[in-house]
C-alpha cells in the first residue's frame, strides 16, 4: 500500500459523508489505500457522528481537541504508514479515478515527486453571482487549468498554486521540512490561509519536485454562504494577512517591505469605501482591494494574526480551550 487518504474536518459531517461516498466509488479496490478522518475540534455531538462514519467506512479516526487545519494535517502525516498522503477537503468529492490517477502519478519513472497539486472543479450549491469578480474565483479553491508540470516554471500558468483541497505529499519529505506551519491555515471558521503554499514552496526551494497534474481531479462543493459580499471581503482581508505570514515563513521578509508602500497607498486612496455596508455589492472591486490591503498592512506592522485567528475560533467553540489531545478510534486504530 502506497497511499493514505486524509480528510480533515471541523463540524461538517454532511460534507464528510459526501466525500466518503466518493471514496467508496473509486475504481481501485479499497485495500489499495488507507483512509484517515481527522476531527479538528468538532462539538461532542458531531464528533460522535464522525466516529460512526469512520467505522462505517473503515477509516482511522484521529480526534484533536484543538481546531486548526495545519495541526490536523500534520497529525494525519504523523499517523500515516504509507510513503504518500493525499489530502482532500471535507467538502470535496473525488472523481471516480482519483486514487487510481494518484497511484499512477507517484509511480511514474524519473524524478519522484514530493508534492503534487491537482485540479479542483466547482460544484455550486447556488450559482456564482454576477457581481463576483472573475479574477477571484481562486479564493473559492477552484483550479481549472488542464495540464501537467512543475510549479513556478513555464510548464504551468504563472500564478498557479496548490490547494490542499486536492494535494498529494511525500510523507517523509513533508515531515523533514517541518510539516504545515501552525502559524497559518484555518482555525475553526476563520479564513487564515496559504499553509499549503508555504509547504509547497519550502519543498521546492529545498530541491524537491513539486508539480501540478490536472488528471488528479476533485469536485469542490462551493457553499452557498460564501456567495455574499461580506464573506468575500473577509476572505480577502485574511488573505492579505496570510500573504505576509507565508513570505516570512519562507524567509522572504524583503518582499513584504517592498509591497507595503503600495498597500498603504491603496488603503489610503480607497478608504472612503469603508462607509459602504459590508453586505452591499456597490464598488466591490475597490472594497476587496482595501480589505486585502488592510490585512496585509496589519500583519506587516506586527498584528498577531495567528493569535487573533485562534482567539476567534476559541470564542466560537469554547471546547477548544481545554488544550489539544489526540484520541483514535475505528477499525484501523484497534
Secondary structure, DSSP 8 states (H G I E B T S, - for coil): --EEEEEEESS-HHHHHHHHHHHHT-SS-GGGEEEEEEEES--HHHHHHHHHHHHHTT-EEEEESS--HHHHHHHHHHH--SSEEEEEETTEEE-TTHHHHHHHHHT-SSS-EEEEEEEEEEEESS---TTS-GGGGGGG--B----EEETTSTTS-TT----TTEEEEEHHHHHHTT-S-TTSS--TT-----HHHHHHHHHHHTT-EEEEEEEEEEEEEE-GGGSSHHHHHHHHHHHHHHHHHHHHHTT-HHHHHHHHHHHHHHHHHTGGGGGS-TT--TTHHHHHHHHHHHHHHHHHTT--HHHHHHHHHHHH-GGGGG---EEEESGGG-
